[in-house]
Amino acid sequence: MFKVKKVGVEFLGIEERELQSSSSSSSSSLIFFPKLKCLMFGMMREWEEWEGVPPQNNITIMPSLSRLAFHFCSKLGTLPDFLRKTPLLKTVIVWDSRILGDKVRDKTSEEWAKISHVPDIQMKEL
């Protein structure tokens, strides 16, 4: 079993230095996972942080994502900023992921702000 604690830009298949060089080149546009519609993470009990990319105009991540789910990610406490700019995201499910669930329930939290535009947010603790 993997003991992932943090997910960063390597999730996109790039390295930090590639990200920095792409931000200096405003003419090129990068789109990651352009057709991904549903993404589920499960049984990642040691995962604490999902770090996105710095806000940049030339990077788009998962523009077609409509459903995002977290099951049994009990230590996860952060979501990436790019979720704010995911207009087709209609459902977020947080099941048995207590830290993230508590942050999403708090309507003043940064994590809530990242998904507050989502019409269907489901939370359940087992």
N, C-alpha and C positions, 0 to 999 in steps of 0.2 A: 504494500500500500504506500502511495506517495504521501509525503509530508509537506505539501505545498503550503507556504505561509504567505507568500506575496506573489501576485501576478502583475507584471508590468508590460512594457512595450514588446518584450520577447513574445508575448501572446500574439502579437500582430506579425511576427516573423521578421522583425527588424531589430537593429541594435540602437542604442541611445545616440551614437554618433551619426547614424544615418538619419535619425529624426532631426537632429540639429542641422544637418546639411540641407534637408528638405525645407526647413523653415526659412532658410536664407534665400531659397530659390522660389520666388512668388509665382513664377509662371507655370510650374508643374503642380498638378493636383494628384493626391493619393487617395484612393478609396480602398478600404479594407473590408473584406467580407461583404461585398455589395449585394449578394442575393440571400444572405442568411436571414431567415424569418423567425426561427425558434431556437432558443439557446437555453439549455438546462445544466445546472451544476448540481452535483449530488455527492454526498458522503465525503465532503472535503472538510473534515472536522478540525483541521489545523489551520485552515486558510483564514488569514486575518485582514488582508488588504488587497483590493483590486485597484491598482494605480493606473490611471489613464494617461493619455498624452497631454502635454501642455496645450492650452488653447491655441490653435493655429488655424488660419483661414483655409489653408490648402490641404487639410486632412479631414476625411470623412470616414467614420467608422460605423459599420453595420446600419446603413441607411434604410434597409428594408425590415429591420428587426421589429416584430410585432408581439412577441411573447418571450419573456425572460423569467426563469425560475431558479430558485435556490432551495435545495432540500438538504437538510442536515449539514449545514455550513455553520456550525455553532459559534465559531469565533470571528466570522466575517463581520467587519464593522464599517467598511468603506466601499463606496461604489465609484466608478469612473465618471468624470465630468461629461464625457461625450453622450451620456444618456439624456442629458438636457436637450441635445440637438438630435434626438431620434424621434421624428414626428409620427412615425407609423406605430410606435410602441403603444400597444393597447392593453397588455396584461403583464403585471409583475406579480410573481408568486414567491412568498417568503415563508417556508414551512420549516419548523423546528430549527430556526436560525435566530436564536434569542437576541443577540446583540444587534444584528441588523434590524430585526423586527422592532425592538425598542426604539431605535433611531428613526425608523420610518414612521412609527406611531407619533413621534414628537414632531408636530407640524412646524416647529421652529428650527429643526435640525438641518444641517447641510445635506444630509443623505435624503431627507424628504424633498428638499428643493430640487434635487436631481431627477426625481421621478414624479413630482407633483402634477405634471401634465397628463399622467397615465390615468385613463378612466377606470380601469379595473385593477385594484391592488388587493391581493388576497394574502392574509397572514393567518398562520395557525401554529400553535405550540402543542406538541404532543406530551 
